[in-house]
Amino acid sequence: MQQLSPLPLKEKYYKAVEKEINRLFYEIMYRPIIRALEVPEKEIENSSDKAPLYIKRKVLNAADLIAWAEKHGFKSCLPAKDLHVTICRSRAGVCSKSIEKKSGCIFIDSKAGRKMAHLGDDGAAVLFFQSSIIESRWRQLIEKHSASWDYDSFHPHITISYNPGDIDLAALPAYDGPLHLGPEIHEKPLDGWRLKIKELVNAADPLESAIRKGSIYFESGLFKGSFNARTSKQLREIGARFNPKSKTWSYSGVLPPGVSMASADADARYSAVKDRLIASIDSVDLDEINSISSIPDVYDRTIEEMEEAYQKTIKSISLAPKLTQAQKGMIAAEWGQNLDKYVKEWTQENILELRQKIQENAFAGRRSSAIIKEIQKNYGVSKRKAKFLARQETSLLMSKFRETRYKSIGSNRYRWSGSMDERERHDHKMLEGQIFSWDEPPVTNTKTGARNHPGEDFGCRCVAIPVIE
């Protein structure tokens, strides 16, 4: 009795399938959802030509701004080398080769549109200014090169300090000296892609800004959300009382007009987002899988690679015939139909789960972070599921391929060979070394009576070592 070595299950086989399944799920479900959220998306492309891009211009006369800030009592300032104007921060992939890098400097003497204001949750002190050159450049990147932008609008600005101290920026006269900006610098954004809603907040009122952003919301006499020193101070000023246990602020009076308007605006906006999300999920067409999937091409290449490996393995034993188109079609059809079925079922399951969470839970607190976390979680599940499907289905493909090819050279039986480690099932360990026929698979689960060849059972890592008698 002569034994043949089993063909190895190479990682590259399931990696290609995993990538395609994950891309497919993103295309039919997450792209429309991200568009409904109106946040930037990271393109999943096979091409390496597209990548996230960050464009900025450094402030050449940074010392002048620092001196101005020190004169007006700023507690601290950013180092001169870090003062810059951001022109593009595209998390969506763009073809950077087609974007010309502007090498000239910009001199801005006009004082039009200049003002000091806080920006973001961290209370950054920024200088806003007007520049038709920078604004038109930003518009060109968005419209011509399809760059994404995290904010509702674009306002050229320079961040001077993240810790300016107790300064009333609204009452502070803005820096009125010239601004010298250096050539464009193109680089990769430091932070990776994430689903996150951001807004450019120019309002001086920190509580109103936080409510409009969704980081704070008012419900049933309570302010809930994430509070910082500035919003907490304002809540105390309007008469709210902090509850240490629940980390909320109680308020029984009439809301200030600005806060009331901000709350109403946030409620209406999140309700609209919810409606768009539900509509985008309801419009997902599962049949689209068949029209955009390149999985057939992936498994055609996989079978060809396995056939090459098989010919090398069998060469020293006998002269094996080439895999016929009929055999190849039979193997690919059975595997492909199973995979299409599982991808559809899995997609439908995730769609229903996410829709239910959006409808019942995510907007209960009217906070953008709730729905974003749900989508991030669901997408993380989809990536893990893609990996599982790829491993499981490619293992089944390998098993079917081995059976077909070894039968073709007269090997009608095989010896069961497992890993024999702590992860291997007891029923599979009991089969170790036994000889079985390809026409009659052994019982691999004594409880259910299920019969499988090596590699066909759920997560099975066992292999069939064919024998020639």
N, C-alpha and C positions, 0 to 999 in steps of 0.2 A: 504494500500500500504506500503510495507516494502522496505527500501532502503539498499543497500549494500555499504560499504565504498570502494572507488576506491583503486586499488593497487598503491603504491607509485612508482614513477620513481626514483630508487636509483642511486646515482652517480656512484657506482661501475659498473653498467651495461654498461654505455657508456664509462667509463674510460678504460675498457678492450678492447673495440672495437677501441677507439681512439689510444691506444698504438699499436694495430695491424696494423691499417691503416697507421700510421706514419712509422712503421718499414717496411711495405711493400713498401711504396713510396721510402724510403731510399735505400732499397735493389735493386730495379729495376732501379733507376735513379742516386742517388747520389753516390753510391759506385763506379760505373765506372767513373763518372765525377771526383771524388777526385783522383782516380788512374791516370786519364789522366793529372791532375794537378801536380801529383807527390808530394802531401803534405800528412801529416798524417791524418788519419781518426779516429773518435771516434766510436767504435763499439757499435751498439745498440743491446744489448744482454738481454735476459731474465735472464740469469745466473748472479749471483752476484760474481762469481769467478773471473771475469775479471774486471780490473779497471786501469786507468792511473797510471803510476809509475815514480817516480823520485829517482835516485840513485846518491849519491855523497860520496866523502871522504874529510874530513876536513884536512887542513894543520896544523900539530901539531907544527911546528916551524914557525908559522905565524909572530912572532916577528922579525925573521931574515929578512923576506921579507919587512916588514914595515920599519925597520931600513935602509935597502938598498934603499928603495924608498925615504925616507926622506933625505938620504945622496945625492941623485941625484936631489933634488929639486922638488919632487912631491908636488903639492898644497894640496892634501888630499889623504888619503888611506882608504880602507875599514877597519872596525874593525877586530881584529884578529879572532874573533869567526865566521866571515863571509867569510874568505878565504877558498876556497874549490876547488875541481876538480869535475866537472860534468861528470858522466859516462853514465847516461841514463836519458832521459826525454821523455818518451813515452806517447803521448796523446792517442794513440790507446790502448784499453784495453789489458792487459796481465794478465796471471794467476800468481799472485805474490807468491802463495803457492808453486809453482814448482821451484821458483828461490831461490837458496841458498844464504844467506847473508854472504858475505866474512868477517870474523871477524879479520883476520890478518892485520897488518900494512905493509906499503910499504916504503922502503928507496931508494931514487933515488940520486945517487952520480954522474952519468954520465951527462956531459954537452952537449951531442949530441942533435942537433935540437933546442937548446934554442934560442929564440929571443923575443924581445919586439915589439908589434904592436897594432894598434887600431882595435877594433872589434865592428861592428854594428854602427847604426846611432848616438848613444849617445856618441861615441868617447871613449869607455871604453879602458883603458890601460891593456893589458893582457900579461902574460908570457907564451909563447908556449914552450913545451918541449916534449921529446920522452920518452915513457915507453911501452915496449912490453907487460907488464902485464896488464896495463890499456887498451891498444888498443885491445888485444885479448879478454879481458872481454867484451868490447863494442861489438865486432864482435859476440861473443857468444850470447849476449842478442838479437841482431838483427836477427841472423840466426836460433838459436835454439828456442828462446822464442817469436819470431815475434814482438819484440818491434819496435816502429816507431822512427824516428829521423828526426828532422826538417831541417837538413842541408845536403849539397851535400856530405860532407865527415866529418870524425872525426879527430880532432887534440887536444890532451890533453892540457889544458891550465888553468891558474889561473887568475881570474880577480883581479887586485890589486887596481885599482882606476877608478871611473867614472868621475873624475875631476882632471886629472894630471897637468893641467896648460899648459903653452906654452913650451912643451918639444918635441924635435925631437926624437921620439921613434926609428925611423929607424937607427939613428946614436948612440943610447944609448946602451952600452954593456949590455947584459942581465945578470940577477942575476945568479951567477955561484956557489952558495953554495949548500949544500945538501937540498933535499926536503923530509920531513917526512910526510907521509899521513896516517891518521887514518883508522879504520875499516869502512866498507860500512854502509851508513845510507840509509834506504829505507823509502820513504814517498810519500804522494800524491802531485802531482805538484800543486803549488799555483794558477796558472792561468788555467782557464777552456779551453775546446776545442774550437778552432776557425779555420776557413779556412784562412790560411795565409802563403804565400811563404816567406821563409827566406833563406839566404845564409850565409855561413861562409866566411867572407871577410878577406883575409890576406894581400891584396894589401895596400901599404902605401898611394897611391894616392886616396884621398877621393872622387874626382869627378868621376874617373873611376869606383870606387867601387859602388857609388850611381847609375851610369848609368847601370852597369851590374845587379844591384838588381832591377832596374825598378822604383826607387823612383824619378829619374830624367831622362828625355829623351830630345833629340834634334830633332826639327822639324821645317822646314821652317824658319831657321835663329833664332829660339828661344829655349832657355833652359826652360823647364817647369817641374813642379813637386814640391817636398818638399825640401827646402834648409835649411841647418844649417850654423853655423858660419864658419866651415871649408870649405864647398863646396862654400859658397859665397865668401870667401877670395880667393879661387883658381880661381873662375870665373872672379873676378876683375883683378887678376894677368895676365890672358890670354887676357884681353882687352874687356870682356863682359860688358854690361851696363844694370843696373837694371831698370825695369819698375814698379814703385810703384802701378799703377792702376791695371795692370794685374798680378802683382807679378811674372813676368817672366824676363829672362835675354836675351837681344839681342846680337847676335854675327854675324858679317859679314865676318870675316876672315876665313882662312883655319884652320880646327880643328887640334889640336895637335894629333900626331899619336896615342898615347895611348887612347885618348878620342874617336877618330874616330873608332878605332878597337873595343872599348867597346860598342859603339853605334851600330855598325854593328852586333856584337855578340848578343846584346840584341834584336835587330830587328829579327834576324834569330831564336833566341830561343823562343820569344813570338809568332812568326808565327807558329812554330812547335807545341807549346802548343795549339794554336787556332785550328790547324788542328786535333790534338788529341781529343780536346773537342768536336768538331763537329762530328768526327767519332764515339766517344763514345755515343753521344746523338742519332745519326742516327741508332745506333745498338741496342737501347733499344727495347725490345720485350714486348709489352703490354700483350700478351697472357701468359707471364710468371707469371702474377698475379695468374692465376688459379693453377699453379704448386707449388708455394711457400707460398701461403696464408694459414694461420691457422684460418682465420675468421670463417669458418664453425664450428670448434671446439669451438670458442668463443661464437657464438650464440647458440650452443647446450647447453652449460653450462648456458647461460643467461636464456634460456627458462626453464631449469630445476629449476633454482633459483626462477623464477617467479611463476612456478607451486607450489613450496613449500609455497611461500607467499600466493598464492591464496587459497590453501587448509586450511591454518590457518584462513584466512579471512572468508571463507564460512562455516567453521565448525559449528558456532553457528546458522546458518540459516537452512542448510540442509546437507545431506550427498551427496557430489558431486563426480561424477565418476572421475577417474584419466584421465589425458590427454593421449589420445591414440597416438600411433606412427604415424598414418595417420594424425591426427590433428597437431601433432608436425611437421611432414614433410611439411604440407601445409603452416604453419606459417613460418617456417624456409626458405622454398624454395622461397616464394614470397619476403621476406625481403632480403635474400641473393642475389637473382638475381638483385634486385634494387641496392644493395650496390656494387656488382661487376661492374655493369654498370656505376655507378657514379664514382667509383674509376678509371676506365679506361678512362672515358671522362675527368676527372680532371687531370689525369697523362698526357694525350695527350695534353691538353691545356697548362700545365706548360712546357712540353718539347718544344712545338712550340715557346712559348714566350721566353724561355731562349735561344734557338737556334738563334732566330732572334736578340736578344740583343748581343749575342756573335759575330755573323756574322757582324752586322752593327755598333754597338756602343762600345762594351766593349774594343775592341782593337784599337779604333780610335787614342788613345793617347799612345798605346804601353806600358801601365802600368799594372803590375800584379794586383795592388789594384783594378782596375776597374772591372775586371772579378770576383775577389774574392767577392767584394761587391755585385755584381749581384747574385752570387750563394748564398751568405748569405741571401740576401733579398728573393730570390725565395724559399729557404729552410724554412725561417720564414713563408712565405705564406703557404707553404705546411703543416706546423704544425698547423696553425690556421684553415686551411681547414679540416684537419683531425679531429680536435675537433668539427667543425661544422657538418661534415658528421656523426660523432659518435652520437652526440646529436640528430640530425634530424632523422637518420635511426633507432636509438634505440627507439625514441619516436614513430615512426611508428610501430615498432615491438610490443611495449607495447599496442598500440591501437588495433592492429590486435589480439593480445593475449587476451585482455579484451573482445573484441567482440566474439571471439570463445568460451571462457570459460563461459561467462555469458549467451550466447545463450544456452549452453549445460545444464544449470539448469533452463531453461525456462524464463530467463529475456530477453525479446525481445525489451525492451525500456530502455532508460536511461535519466537522467537529466543532462543538460549541466552545468558545474561548472568551472568558470574561476578565475583568480587571482584578477580581478577587480582593477588593479593598473594602473599607467600612461602608462605602457608599453603595455598593452593589446589593441588589435585592437578594433575600434568602432563596427565593424560588429560582433565581438565575444562577446562584452559586451551586445549587443542587444539580444543575445541568452541565456544569464544568466538565469538559473532556468527553462528553457523550457524543455518539454519532447519530445524526438524524438525516431524514430524507428531505430534499427540497419540496417534495410533494405533500409532506405531512409535517407541518411545524409542530414543535413540542408545546406543552402547556407551560406558559410563563407566569400564570397567576392561578394558584390552586384554589383561591376563593371564588373567582369568577369563571374559571375554566378557559380563559382567553388563551389562544394559541398564536405564537409569533415566531418568526425567524429572528436571529440576532440583529439588533439595530432597529427593529420595527416597534418594539414596545415603548411606552412613554419614557423618554429620557434614557433609553437603553444605550450603553456604551460597549456592549458585547459585539464580537465579530464572528463570522463564519469562516473556518479554515477548511476549504474544500479538499476532498480526498479523491484520488484516482486509483481505482482498483484494477 
